[in-house]
Amino acid sequence: MKITILAVGKVKEKFYRQAIEEFEKRLSRYCKLEIVEVADEKTPDNASDAEELQIKEKEGQRLIKHLKGDAWTCVLSIDGKMLDSVEFSEKLEGLGVSGVSHMVFIIGGSLGLAESILKRADYALSFSKMTFPHQLMRVVLLEQIYRGYRIMANEPYHK
């Protein structure tokens, strides 16, 4: 299985980068992981709705360039479906069993994702109704993918 994390923005904080590197290492025994970053747009203070929409569209255009037609695509969205860890593991396993060989998880920037990206997705996943920094969401997503593979393999994991 190949898993691509497609994310807007760079991870600047060292502690996030270290956590991401740790999960990349752990996941290497379960899947081929690729992390692709696209540049984020600067959002001016007090940006209008129109300016915010334009920013999301620019970021969306950058994301679309990295989407392959055959990959199953999941956006992280506050309006997506909430799953517990076992359900998420079952989702990953079910996709693999059904023949999906490439999954792409998309993490938007500070304003979220463009409508064009949301419409293109096969699935929308929510981790919470709360808003999180996109750098932190990368760590949380990687941890849940790792946990999902541990559950699939009937291996112990922290509860």
Accessible surface in RSA format (square Angstrom, percent):
REM  Atomic radii and reference values for relative SASA: ProtOr
REM  Chains: A
REM  Algorithm: Lee & Richards
REM  Probe-radius: 1.40
REM  Slices: 20
REM RES _ NUM      All-atoms   Total-Side   Main-Chain    Non-polar    All polar
REM                ABS   REL    ABS   REL    ABS   REL    ABS   REL    ABS   REL
RES MET A   1    71.97  37.3  20.05  13.3  51.92 123.6  25.64  21.8  46.32  61.4
RES LYS A   2    62.59  30.5  61.30  37.6   1.29   3.1  26.24  23.6  36.34  38.7
RES ILE A   3     0.00   0.0   0.00   0.0   0.00   0.0   0.00   0.0   0.00   0.0
RES THR A   4     6.36   4.5   6.36   6.4   0.00   0.0   6.36   8.5   0.00   0.0
RES ILE A   5     0.00   0.0   0.00   0.0   0.00   0.0   0.00   0.0   0.00   0.0
RES LEU A   6     0.40   0.2   0.40   0.3   0.00   0.0   0.40   0.3   0.00   0.0
RES ALA A   7     0.42   0.4   0.42   0.6   0.00   0.0   0.42   0.6   0.00   0.0
RES VAL A   8     0.51   0.3   0.51   0.5   0.00   0.0   0.51   0.4   0.00   0.0
RES GLY A   9     0.69   0.9   0.00   N/A   0.69   0.9   0.69   1.9   0.00   0.0
RES LYS A  10   131.93  64.4 130.73  80.2   1.21   2.9  91.90  82.7  40.03  42.6
RES VAL A  11    13.18   8.7   3.70   3.4   9.48  22.8   3.70   3.2   9.48  25.7
RES LYS A  12   132.66  64.7 114.01  70.0  18.65  44.4  98.44  88.6  34.22  36.4
RES GLU A  13    64.52  37.0  58.20  44.0   6.32  15.1  28.84  55.8  35.68  29.1
RES LYS A  14   135.78  66.2 130.78  80.2   5.00  11.9  74.12  66.7  61.66  65.7
RES PHE A  15   125.51  62.8 118.13  73.2   7.38  19.2 118.60  71.9   6.91  19.8
RES TYR A  16    32.86  15.3  32.77  18.6   0.09   0.2  13.37  10.0  19.49  24.0
RES ARG A  17   101.28  42.5  99.28  50.6   2.00   4.8  39.08  53.4  62.20  37.7
RES GLN A  18    95.84  53.6  89.29  65.3   6.55  15.6  33.80  72.0  62.04  47.1
RES ALA A  19    30.33  27.9  22.47  34.7   7.86  17.9  30.08  42.4   0.24   0.6
RES ILE A  20    12.86   7.3  12.86   9.6   0.00   0.0  12.86   9.3   0.00   0.0
RES GLU A  21   101.97  58.5  96.80  73.2   5.17  12.3  35.58  68.8  66.39  54.2
RES GLU A  22    60.08  34.5  57.05  43.2   3.03   7.2  27.29  52.8  32.79  26.8
RES PHE A  23    24.65  12.3  24.65  15.3   0.00   0.0  24.65  14.9   0.00   0.0
RES GLU A  24    63.55  36.5  58.93  44.6   4.62  11.0  18.97  36.7  44.57  36.4
RES LYS A  25   139.42  68.0 125.99  77.3  13.43  32.0  87.56  78.8  51.86  55.2
RES ARG A  26    97.85  41.1  89.74  45.7   8.11  19.3  23.14  31.6  74.71  45.3
RES LEU A  27     0.00   0.0   0.00   0.0   0.00   0.0   0.00   0.0   0.00   0.0
RES SER A  28    80.45  68.0  54.02  72.1  26.44  60.9  38.12  81.2  42.33  59.3
RES ARG A  29   157.58  66.2 118.57  60.4  39.01  92.9  60.35  82.5  97.23  58.9
RES TYR A  30    40.90  19.1  16.94   9.6  23.96  62.3  23.06  17.3  17.84  22.0
RES CYS A  31    12.67   9.6   0.00   0.0  12.67  29.8   8.04  20.4   4.63   5.0
RES LYS A  32   135.54  66.1 127.02  77.9   8.52  20.3  98.53  88.7  37.01  39.4
RES LEU A  33    37.31  20.8   6.10   4.4  31.20  78.4   6.10   4.3  31.20  84.0
RES GLU A  34    65.46  37.6  59.86  45.3   5.59  13.3  23.35  45.2  42.11  34.4
RES ILE A  35    43.96  25.0  14.58  10.9  29.38  70.8  14.58  10.5  29.38  79.7
RES VAL A  36    27.62  18.2  24.56  22.2   3.06   7.4  27.62  24.0   0.00   0.0
RES GLU A  37    65.86  37.8  39.22  29.7  26.63  63.4  13.04  25.2  52.82  43.1
RES VAL A  38    10.73   7.1   4.35   3.9   6.38  15.4  10.25   8.9   0.48   1.3
RES ALA A  39    62.51  57.5  47.44  73.2  15.07  34.3  55.41  78.0   7.09  18.8
RES ASP A  40    53.86  37.7  40.38  40.2  13.48  31.9   4.13   9.7  49.73  49.6
RES GLU A  41    39.99  23.0  30.27  22.9   9.71  23.1   2.50   4.8  37.48  30.6
RES LYS A  42   172.23  84.0 158.11  97.0  14.11  33.6 120.94 108.9  51.29  54.6
RES THR A  43    50.79  36.1  23.74  24.1  27.05  64.5  22.33  30.0  28.46  43.0
RES PRO A  44    67.32  49.1  53.08  48.4  14.24  51.8  64.88  53.6   2.44  15.2
RES ASP A  45   135.78  95.1 110.53 110.0  25.24  59.7  34.83  82.0 100.95 100.7
RES ASN A  46   155.19 107.0 112.28 108.5  42.91 103.3  39.71  95.6 115.48 111.6
RES ALA A  47    19.34  17.8   0.20   0.3  19.13  43.5   0.90   1.3  18.44  48.8
RES SER A  48    55.38  46.8  45.02  60.1  10.36  23.9  50.46 107.4   4.92   6.9
RES ASP A  49   125.82  88.1 115.91 115.4   9.91  23.4  40.00  94.1  85.82  85.6
RES ALA A  50    74.00  68.0  61.37  94.7  12.63  28.7  66.87  94.2   7.13  18.9
RES GLU A  51    73.97  42.5  72.65  55.0   1.32   3.2  28.19  54.5  45.79  37.4
RES GLU A  52    57.36  32.9  57.36  43.4   0.00   0.0   4.27   8.3  53.09  43.3
RES LEU A  53   100.41  55.9  99.30  71.0   1.11   2.8  99.77  70.1   0.63   1.7
RES GLN A  54   108.44  60.6 102.94  75.2   5.49  13.1  27.80  59.2  80.64  61.2
RES ILE A  55    15.30   8.7  15.30  11.4   0.00   0.0  15.30  11.0   0.00   0.0
RES LYS A  56    50.41  24.6  49.65  30.5   0.76   1.8   5.25   4.7  45.16  48.1
RES GLU A  57    56.82  32.6  56.76  42.9   0.06   0.1  31.01  60.0  25.81  21.1
RES LYS A  58    89.98  43.9  88.03  54.0   1.95   4.6  42.32  38.1  47.66  50.8
RES GLU A  59     7.00   4.0   7.00   5.3   0.00   0.0   2.59   5.0   4.41   3.6
RES GLY A  60     0.25   0.3   0.00   N/A   0.25   0.3   0.05   0.1   0.20   0.5
RES GLN A  61   114.00  63.7 108.73  79.5   5.27  12.6  38.49  81.9  75.51  57.3
RES ARG A  62    69.15  29.0  68.18  34.8   0.97   2.3  22.29  30.5  46.86  28.4
RES LEU A  63     0.88   0.5   0.88   0.6   0.00   0.0   0.88   0.6   0.00   0.0
RES ILE A  64    61.56  35.0  57.69  43.0   3.87   9.3  57.69  41.5   3.87  10.5
RES LYS A  65   162.34  79.2 129.35  79.4  32.99  78.5  85.65  77.1  76.69  81.7
RES HIS A  66    73.98  40.4  64.53  44.9   9.45  24.2  37.24  38.4  36.74  42.8
RES LEU A  67    16.66   9.3   1.72   1.2  14.95  37.6   1.72   1.2  14.95  40.2
RES LYS A  68   119.25  58.2 112.29  68.9   6.96  16.6  83.21  74.9  36.03  38.4
RES GLY A  69    78.59  96.9   0.00   N/A  78.59  96.9  36.75 100.9  41.84  93.7
RES ASP A  70   125.03  87.6  87.65  87.2  37.38  88.4  50.61 119.1  74.42  74.2
RES ALA A  71     8.50   7.8   0.27   0.4   8.23  18.7   0.61   0.9   7.89  20.9
RES TRP A  72    28.45  11.4  24.08  11.7   4.36  10.2  19.54  10.4   8.91  14.5
RES THR A  73     7.10   5.1   7.10   7.2   0.00   0.0   0.79   1.1   6.32   9.6
RES CYS A  74     0.70   0.5   0.70   0.8   0.00   0.0   0.00   0.0   0.70   0.8
RES VAL A  75     0.84   0.6   0.84   0.8   0.00   0.0   0.84   0.7   0.00   0.0
RES LEU A  76    22.07  12.3  10.34   7.4  11.73  29.5  11.03   7.7  11.04  29.7
RES SER A  77    23.52  19.9  12.99  17.3  10.53  24.3  10.80  23.0  12.72  17.8
RES ILE A  78    75.79  43.1  64.82  48.3  10.96  26.4  67.83  48.8   7.96  21.6
RES ASP A  79   120.87  84.7  93.31  92.9  27.56  65.2  30.53  71.8  90.35  90.1
RES GLY A  80    12.15  15.0   0.00   N/A  12.15  15.0   3.20   8.8   8.95  20.0
RES LYS A  81   122.41  59.7 111.89  68.7  10.52  25.1  73.14  65.8  49.27  52.5
RES MET A  82    95.30  49.4  75.96  50.3  19.34  46.0  51.44  43.7  43.86  58.1
RES LEU A  83    40.36  22.5  11.23   8.0  29.14  73.2  13.65   9.6  26.71  71.9
RES ASP A  84    84.72  59.3  73.16  72.8  11.55  27.3  44.89 105.7  39.82  39.7
RES SER A  85    31.41  26.5  25.83  34.5   5.58  12.9  11.35  24.2  20.06  28.1
RES VAL A  86    67.24  44.2  66.82  60.5   0.42   1.0  66.82  58.1   0.42   1.1
RES GLU A  87    79.14  45.4  75.23  56.9   3.90   9.3  21.69  42.0  57.45  46.9
RES PHE A  88    10.50   5.3  10.50   6.5   0.00   0.0  10.50   6.4   0.00   0.0
RES SER A  89     1.91   1.6   1.91   2.6   0.00   0.0   0.03   0.1   1.88   2.6
RES GLU A  90   103.49  59.4  95.18  72.0   8.31  19.8  39.51  76.4  63.97  52.2
RES LYS A  91    63.92  31.2  56.23  34.5   7.69  18.3  26.58  23.9  37.34  39.8
RES LEU A  92     3.55   2.0   0.94   0.7   2.61   6.6   0.94   0.7   2.61   7.0
RES GLU A  93    80.13  46.0  76.38  57.8   3.75   8.9  18.23  35.3  61.90  50.5
RES GLY A  94    37.66  46.4   0.00   N/A  37.66  46.4  32.87  90.2   4.78  10.7
RES LEU A  95    21.23  11.8  19.64  14.1   1.59   4.0  20.20  14.2   1.03   2.8
RES GLY A  96    31.37  38.7   0.00   N/A  31.37  38.7  15.16  41.6  16.21  36.3
RES VAL A  97   126.60  83.3  95.17  86.2  31.43  75.7 102.79  89.3  23.80  64.6
RES SER A  98    86.04  72.7  44.62  59.5  41.42  95.4  50.24 107.0  35.79  50.1
RES GLY A  99    60.11  74.1   0.00   N/A  60.11  74.1  35.75  98.1  24.36  54.6
RES VAL A 100    35.42  23.3  25.01  22.6  10.41  25.1  31.54  27.4   3.88  10.5
RES SER A 101    79.80  67.4  70.68  94.3   9.12  21.0  42.38  90.3  37.42  52.4
RES HIS A 102    23.96  13.1  23.34  16.2   0.62   1.6  15.66  16.1   8.30   9.7
RES MET A 103     0.56   0.3   0.56   0.4   0.00   0.0   0.56   0.5   0.00   0.0
RES VAL A 104     1.88   1.2   1.88   1.7   0.00   0.0   1.88   1.6   0.00   0.0
RES PHE A 105     0.45   0.2   0.45   0.3   0.00   0.0   0.45   0.3   0.00   0.0
RES ILE A 106     0.28   0.2   0.28   0.2   0.00   0.0   0.28   0.2   0.00   0.0
RES ILE A 107     6.09   3.5   6.07   4.5   0.02   0.1   6.09   4.4   0.00   0.0
RES GLY A 108     8.43  10.4   0.00   N/A   8.43  10.4   1.87   5.1   6.56  14.7
RES GLY A 109     9.98  12.3   0.00   N/A   9.98  12.3   0.42   1.2   9.56  21.4
RES SER A 110    95.55  80.7  57.35  76.5  38.20  88.0  51.25 109.1  44.30  62.1
RES LEU A 111    46.92  26.1  24.41  17.5  22.51  56.6  30.19  21.2  16.73  45.0
RES GLY A 112    31.62  39.0   0.00   N/A  31.62  39.0  28.07  77.0   3.55   7.9
RES LEU A 113    12.84   7.2   3.33   2.4   9.51  23.9   4.29   3.0   8.55  23.0
RES ALA A 114     0.96   0.9   0.00   0.0   0.96   2.2   0.05   0.1   0.91   2.4
RES GLU A 115    91.52  52.5  88.74  67.1   2.79   6.6  36.65  70.9  54.87  44.8
RES SER A 116    46.01  38.9  32.97  44.0  13.04  30.0  37.48  79.8   8.53  11.9
RES ILE A 117     0.49   0.3   0.11   0.1   0.39   0.9   0.11   0.1   0.39   1.0
RES LEU A 118    61.65  34.3  47.55  34.0  14.10  35.4  47.88  33.6  13.77  37.1
RES LYS A 119   159.19  77.7 125.72  77.1  33.47  79.7  81.49  73.3  77.70  82.8
RES ARG A 120   106.87  44.9  83.10  42.4  23.77  56.6  38.39  52.5  68.49  41.5
RES ALA A 121    22.21  20.4   2.13   3.3  20.08  45.7   2.13   3.0  20.08  53.2
RES ASP A 122    87.03  61.0  52.39  52.1  34.64  81.9  14.41  33.9  72.62  72.4
RES TYR A 123    38.77  18.1  31.59  18.0   7.17  18.7  36.43  27.4   2.34   2.9
RES ALA A 124    38.25  35.2  30.18  46.6   8.07  18.4  30.18  42.5   8.07  21.4
RES LEU A 125     4.91   2.7   4.79   3.4   0.12   0.3   4.79   3.4   0.12   0.3
RES SER A 126     4.14   3.5   0.07   0.1   4.06   9.4   1.46   3.1   2.68   3.8
RES PHE A 127    61.92  31.0  29.79  18.5  32.13  83.6  33.15  20.1  28.76  82.3
RES SER A 128    27.68  23.4  21.05  28.1   6.63  15.3  13.38  28.5  14.30  20.0
RES LYS A 129   130.33  63.6 115.44  70.8  14.89  35.4  89.07  80.2  41.26  43.9
RES MET A 130   137.96  71.4 125.78  83.2  12.18  29.0 108.37  92.1  29.60  39.2
RES THR A 131   121.31  86.3  91.11  92.4  30.20  72.0  70.39  94.5  50.92  77.0
RES PHE A 132    76.16  38.1  57.46  35.6  18.71  48.7  58.73  35.6  17.44  49.9
RES PRO A 133    69.63  50.7  56.29  51.3  13.34  48.5  68.73  56.7   0.90   5.6
RES HIS A 134    26.12  14.3  22.13  15.4   3.99  10.2  11.09  11.4  15.03  17.5
RES GLN A 135    24.06  13.5  24.06  17.6   0.00   0.0   0.42   0.9  23.65  17.9
RES LEU A 136    55.18  30.7  55.18  39.5   0.00   0.0  55.18  38.8   0.00   0.0
RES MET A 137    18.64   9.7  18.64  12.3   0.00   0.0  16.57  14.1   2.07   2.7
RES ARG A 138     3.90   1.6   3.90   2.0   0.00   0.0   0.00   0.0   3.90   2.4
RES VAL A 139    20.43  13.4  20.43  18.5   0.00   0.0  20.43  17.8   0.00   0.0
RES VAL A 140    47.55  31.3  45.50  41.2   2.06   5.0  47.55  41.3   0.00   0.0
RES LEU A 141     0.01   0.0   0.01   0.0   0.00   0.0   0.01   0.0   0.00   0.0
RES LEU A 142     0.03   0.0   0.03   0.0   0.00   0.0   0.03   0.0   0.00   0.0
RES GLU A 143    39.24  22.5  39.24  29.7   0.00   0.0  24.96  48.3  14.27  11.7
RES GLN A 144    31.02  17.3  30.50  22.3   0.53   1.3   5.55  11.8  25.47  19.3
RES ILE A 145     0.00   0.0   0.00   0.0   0.00   0.0   0.00   0.0   0.00   0.0
RES TYR A 146    32.65  15.2  32.65  18.6   0.00   0.0  14.31  10.8  18.33  22.6
RES ARG A 147    39.72  16.7  39.08  19.9   0.63   1.5   4.52   6.2  35.20  21.3
RES GLY A 148     0.46   0.6   0.00   N/A   0.46   0.6   0.28   0.8   0.19   0.4
RES TYR A 149    22.79  10.6  22.28  12.7   0.51   1.3  20.14  15.1   2.65   3.3
RES ARG A 150    41.35  17.4  41.35  21.1   0.00   0.0   0.04   0.0  41.31  25.0
RES ILE A 151    30.50  17.4  23.36  17.4   7.14  17.2  25.45  18.3   5.04  13.7
RES MET A 152    48.41  25.1  23.81  15.8  24.60  58.6  14.58  12.4  33.83  44.8
RES ALA A 153    48.77  44.8  21.47  33.1  27.30  62.1  31.99  45.0  16.79  44.5
RES ASN A 154   141.17  97.4 107.38 103.8  33.79  81.4  33.67  81.0 107.51 103.9
RES GLU A 155    39.94  22.9  34.07  25.8   5.87  14.0  19.73  38.2  20.22  16.5
RES PRO A 156   110.54  80.6  96.72  88.2  13.82  50.2 108.13  89.3   2.40  14.9
RES TYR A 157    63.19  29.5  39.61  22.5  23.58  61.4  35.31  26.5  27.89  34.4
RES HIS A 158   152.72  83.5 137.36  95.5  15.36  39.3  99.40 102.4  53.32  62.0
RES LYS A 159   190.77  93.1 135.20  83.0  55.57 132.3 107.80  97.0  82.97  88.4
END  Absolute sums over single chains surface
CHAIN  1 A     8895.9       7076.7       1819.1       4785.6       4110.3
END  Absolute sums over all chains
TOTAL          8895.9       7076.7       1819.1       4785.6       4110.3
